[in-house]
Amino acid sequence: MARTPTLELAPRIADEVRRTTCYMCACRCGIEVHLKDGRVRHIEGNRDHPVNRGVLCAKGASGVMQHNAPSRLRAPLLRTGPRGSGAMREISWDEAMDLAVGWLAPLRATAPEKLAFFTGRDQSQSLTGWWAQMFGTPNFAAHGGFCSVNMAAAGIYTLGGAFWEFGAPDWERSRLHVMFGVAEDHDSNPIKIGLGRLKARGTRVIAVNPVRTGYAAIADDWIAITPGSDGLLILALAQELLRAGRIDLDYLARWTDAGILVDGREGPTKGLYLRDAEGRPLVRDRRQGAPVPWEAAGAAPDLARGWVADGVEHRPVFRHLADRLLDPAHAPEAVAGRCGVPAARIRALAAELAAAAFDAPLSLPRPWTDFRGERHAEMVGRPVSFHAMRGIAAHANGFQTARALHVLQCLLGAVEAPGGMRFKPPCPRPAAAQPRPHGMQGPGRPLAGPPLGFPLGPEDLLVDAEGRPQRLDKAFSWEAPLAVHGIMHMVIANAHAGDPYPVDTLFFYMANMAWNSSMNTAATMGMLADRRPDGEYVIPHIICADAYSSEMVAYSDLVLPDTTYLERHDCISLLDRPISEPEAMADSIRWPVVAPERPGHAGVRPFQSVLLDLGARLGLPGMVREDGSPRYRDYADYMVNHERRPGIGPLAGWRGDGSAGGRGAPNPGQLDRYIANGGFWQAHVPDGAAFFKPWNRAWQDWATAMGLQDRPTPYPFALWVEPLRRFQLAAEGHGPRQPPAHLRDRIRRYLDPLPFWHPPPGAEEAEAAGAGAFPLHALTQRPMPMYHSWGSQNAWLRQILGQNLLFLPEELWRSEGFAAGDWAHVTSPHGTITVPVAPMAAQNAATVWTWNAIGKRAGAWALDPAAPEATGGFLLNHLIGELLPDRGDGRRWSNSDPVTGQAAWFDLRVRVTRAGPGASLAPAFPAQASPVGRGPDRVLHGSDWR
């Protein structure tokens, strides 16, 4: 009798599964790491995790390759050749730490500001910022100034929360969703899940983006806007809604500052809120016909009529806003040409927004009580949602553009109401409830508070008595007053120029400043390697911490090797950038699912633990006990036992005896509870607190009990951003702290309390000089299967995208006679590159674009010098100056948003011409030596398990 074969349909691939948090992008998805004989064999999504619910992208699954990458560092490195050569030798950890202490201890004792400590997307900024504070240097910041600070600052100052990490669309209830400039790499799995829900319900999705890729590719409609003109489109939409009377007046009156009176008196209070003797903003009550505090019980703010006192009219914010929006310059016909969007299409979009918001309002049968004590039988929402990201942020007009978008949301009543944008804990938290930035206290002393914060006026700037910046990057100076994430792209250029002062040591963590994390890349490499006439380096010391042999490693004097993310503890904290969703506050950890092994070498250590060790060796406050011994054994010990204030620590879950959440004493068994729960903790927001959070008593009480705030703090959304007006008043000559003469007009123009559109400063100058020579906008996008430079060296991901092309609009392709396989010269006011090109139909006709972070310098990342990333991969960064063109005034003007200092990557203008036969990649740089050698020609995974 024939035997029936036994098929192993689900072969066992592992003998253990450990659940932790992904690091391959900033989504922070839950993952299950399958181990076989103690080695990582497979990674998949954790179905129980609140972020991704089991979904995992190519990046996440490729963490196996990231963990085993040939480019991993193996020991501390000391430079032995010129900077940039890559010539280094391995040293012991004792020697490395002694060197670091030897460089840093004298600085802390004499001039702590001469240390500049800047990090990339490390997801541990609550630790690194605290370390900088304890060292005493104000020169700390992270990745946000490159990426999205315009979105973050505009969101906080307007709403008390921003898109993405602190806000999300109401995916379950929205009936129209509009995306502005959403990058494919940010929050990709949650966005993909959310878009899937929308599409499954038949919800209409509209993408506003110069390029139709990624999420825009599945949109029902695509608006191919001209880069940098989003603000014009948004203001035109707002005008159309206002003219049609399709705005939510009740929402505006109740929950925003639309009814607050603006002081009309000439003098130092003009343009500020009119306040009573207790400092409470006043509205004109419709019933009483007299001013009452905005928060008064029963207040009925009048949005139309002001209050006349002593012959002066104090008009409500809404009147000022209406005057701005109804300006003929914002009519669809007036903006269509510049936006590249026909006037009829603008009107049609406005009509869609109005119909979604008002024709079928959404009602949830959830009674709630507002902060004024008024009882509401239901939660009524406007089911239209927006999402925006880097595409509108990375312009020098991005702050006011993001402000305009938030004001548009408020006009529709579509923030914190069912169907619209919702806050994720710890938000909402207005600017007034955020910390202020803190400056130097003197040698040997910590800063009085965190180095980053949210200024409310000139008194919060970090400038000296003459108005000179205290920070190397000039954040929180008159040049960038609201630079709440710092201005990382100016650090090396300013250090090289000694402007505003020279520094001794640059300390970078996971920031590839010698390659794709800098504008003006070639010149930046030159600055890092430049020497004084005496032969010493202009920047005396550079320390870099990284897990991989990046381009920046070769320019560092001392390299501290980090572990991979599967070999260390990490804390995704409510003190920083948690994994919360609108329905729940949540945080998570990473933990060493495998031990770090680098046989035959000194080994690697988790950077956060190294930083705490370094702090203890330097005797930094909070990192040593009274006897001078280290307070924390390592980062895991810090995660459990550190308290930022009593009862509030890096992790909110299982505090005290393990039963408390949010507030509570440290719990020695806390990490074990996280590990047992898949690496995360969450507490669900009560149903009655889930919407209208800034004004909902249930939310205010719950958030206070959970430690998200110390007391209830209801506040109005700010259509009129009063802190901006305070800066304008200083520029007009009021107050004890005023800007230098050369910055007064700049402050008056750009720090407008109402949103407006302006051409980026650099674009205005280029047009005046004849911008017709550079007719095209040039953009970069992050590729969805990869993330920044430390993802694209992954062996599996390289097969998806190993080199990049510059995509040209079809009309340009035809008119210039391009053919398949051609190369082009791309020239900006800053320089020329030569790159491979291809045509693409789905892009704005005045725009060229490419994937970023694919190109690599030969010799880096353990790649063969002839690898496609080095021979066919390129950066547009070479064409972007960190400074605006010389104005002839002897000053260095940053290529940044004048409000926040956001790097203006997307303001790049170029011309493209066909290169002749035999063209090759330019600029080309000599290969760096690799301190880890070259990887194998073939990378096999799992062959030994067959």
Stockholm file with secondary structure:
# STOCKHOLM 1.0

chainA/1-946         MARTPTLELAPRIADEVRRTTCYMCACRCGIEVHLKDGRVRHIEGNRDHPVNRGVLCAKGASGVMQHNAPSRLRAPLLRTGPRGSGAMREISWDEAMDLAVGWLAPLRATAPEKLAFFTGRDQSQSLTGWWAQMFGTPNFAAHGGFCSVNMAAAGIYTLGGAFWEFGAPDWERSRLHVMFGVAEDHDSNPIKIGLGRLKARGTRVIAVNPVRTGYAAIADDWIAITPGSDGLLILALAQELLRAGRIDLDYLARWTDAGILVDGREGPTKGLYLRDAEGRPLVRDRRQGAPVPWEAAGAAPDLARGWVADGVEHRPVFRHLADRLLDPAHAPEAVAGRCGVPAARIRALAAELAAAAFDAPLSLPRPWTDFRGERHAEMVGRPVSFHAMRGIAAHANGFQTARALHVLQCLLGAVEAPGGMRFKPPCPRPAAAQPRPHGMQGPGRPLAGPPLGFPLGPEDLLVDAEGRPQRLDKAFSWEAPLAVHGIMHMVIANAHAGDPYPVDTLFFYMANMAWNSSMNTAATMGMLADRRPDGEYVIPHIICADAYSSEMVAYSDLVLPDTTYLERHDCISLLDRPISEPEAMADSIRWPVVAPERPGHAGVRPFQSVLLDLGARLGLPGMVREDGSPRYRDYADYMVNHERRPGIGPLAGWRGDGSAGGRGAPNPGQLDRYIANGGFWQAHVPDGAAFFKPWNRAWQDWATAMGLQDRPTPYPFALWVEPLRRFQLAAEGHGPRQPPAHLRDRIRRYLDPLPFWHPPPGAEEAEAAGAGAFPLHALTQRPMPMYHSWGSQNAWLRQILGQNLLFLPEELWRSEGFAAGDWAHVTSPHGTITVPVAPMAAQNAATVWTWNAIGKRAGAWALDPAAPEATGGFLLNHLIGELLPDRGDGRRWSNSDPVTGQAAWFDLRVRVTRAGPGASLAPAFPAQASPVGRGPDRVLHGSDWR
#=GR chainA/1-946 SS CCCCCCCCSSCCCCSEEEEEECCSSTTCCEEEEEEETTEEEEEEECTTCTTTTTCCCHHHHTHHHHHTCTTBCCSCEEECSSTTSCCEEECCHHHHHHHHHHHHHHHHHHCGGGEEEEECSCSCHHHHHHHHHHHTCSCEECTHHHHTHHHHHHHHHHTSCCSGGGEEECTTTCSEEEEESCCTTTTHHHHHHHHHHHHHTTCEEEEECSBCCGGGGGCSEEECCCTTCHHHHHHHHHHHHHHHTCSCHHHHHHHBGGGBEECCSSSTTTTSBCBCTTCCBEEEBTTTSSEEETTSTTCCBCSSCCEEETTEEEEEHHHHHHHHHTSGGGSHHHHHHHHTCCHHHHHHHHHHHHIIIIISCEEECCCEEBTTSCEESSEEECCEEEEECHHHHSSTTHHHHHHHHHHHHHHTTCBSSTTSEEECTTCCCCGGGSCCCCCCCCTTCCCSSCSCCCCCSGGGCCBCTTSCBSSTTCTTBTTBTTCTTCCGGGHHHHHHHTSSCCCSEEEEESCCTTTTTSSSHHHHHHHHHCBCTTSSBSSCEEEEEESBCCTGGGGCSEEEECCCTTSSCEEECTTSCCCCBTTEEEEEEECCSSCCCCTTSCCCCCHHHHHHHHHHHTTCTTTBCTTSCBSCSSHHHHHHHCCSBTTBCSCCSSBTTTTBCSSCCCCTTHHHHHHHTTSEEEEECCGGGSSSGGGBHHHHHHHHHTTSCSSCCCCCBCSSCHHHHHHHHHHTTCSSCCCCGGGHHHHHHHCCSSCCCCCCHHHHHHHHTCGGGSCEEEEEECCTTCCSTTTTTCHHHHHHCSSCCEEEEHHHHHHTTCCTTCEEEEEETTEEEEEEEEEESSBCTTEEEEESSCCCCTTGGGCCTTSHHHHTCCCSGGGCCSBCCCCSSSCCCBSBCTTTCCBCGGGCEEEEEECCTTCCCBSCCCCCCCTTCCCCSSCCSSGGGC
#=GC SS_cons         CCCCCCCCSSCCCCSEEEEEECCSSTTCCEEEEEEETTEEEEEEECTTCTTTTTCCCHHHHTHHHHHTCTTBCCSCEEECSSTTSCCEEECCHHHHHHHHHHHHHHHHHHCGGGEEEEECSCSCHHHHHHHHHHHTCSCEECTHHHHTHHHHHHHHHHTSCCSGGGEEECTTTCSEEEEESCCTTTTHHHHHHHHHHHHHTTCEEEEECSBCCGGGGGCSEEECCCTTCHHHHHHHHHHHHHHHTCSCHHHHHHHBGGGBEECCSSSTTTTSBCBCTTCCBEEEBTTTSSEEETTSTTCCBCSSCCEEETTEEEEEHHHHHHHHHTSGGGSHHHHHHHHTCCHHHHHHHHHHHHIIIIISCEEECCCEEBTTSCEESSEEECCEEEEECHHHHSSTTHHHHHHHHHHHHHHTTCBSSTTSEEECTTCCCCGGGSCCCCCCCCTTCCCSSCSCCCCCSGGGCCBCTTSCBSSTTCTTBTTBTTCTTCCGGGHHHHHHHTSSCCCSEEEEESCCTTTTTSSSHHHHHHHHHCBCTTSSBSSCEEEEEESBCCTGGGGCSEEEECCCTTSSCEEECTTSCCCCBTTEEEEEEECCSSCCCCTTSCCCCCHHHHHHHHHHHTTCTTTBCTTSCBSCSSHHHHHHHCCSBTTBCSCCSSBTTTTBCSSCCCCTTHHHHHHHTTSEEEEECCGGGSSSGGGBHHHHHHHHHTTSCSSCCCCCBCSSCHHHHHHHHHHTTCSSCCCCGGGHHHHHHHCCSSCCCCCCHHHHHHHHTCGGGSCEEEEEECCTTCCSTTTTTCHHHHHHCSSCCEEEEHHHHHHTTCCTTCEEEEEETTEEEEEEEEEESSBCTTEEEEESSCCCCTTGGGCCTTSHHHHTCCCSGGGCCSBCCCCSSSCCCBSBCTTTCCBCGGGCEEEEEECCTTCCCBSCCCCCCCTTCCCCSSCCSSGGGC
//
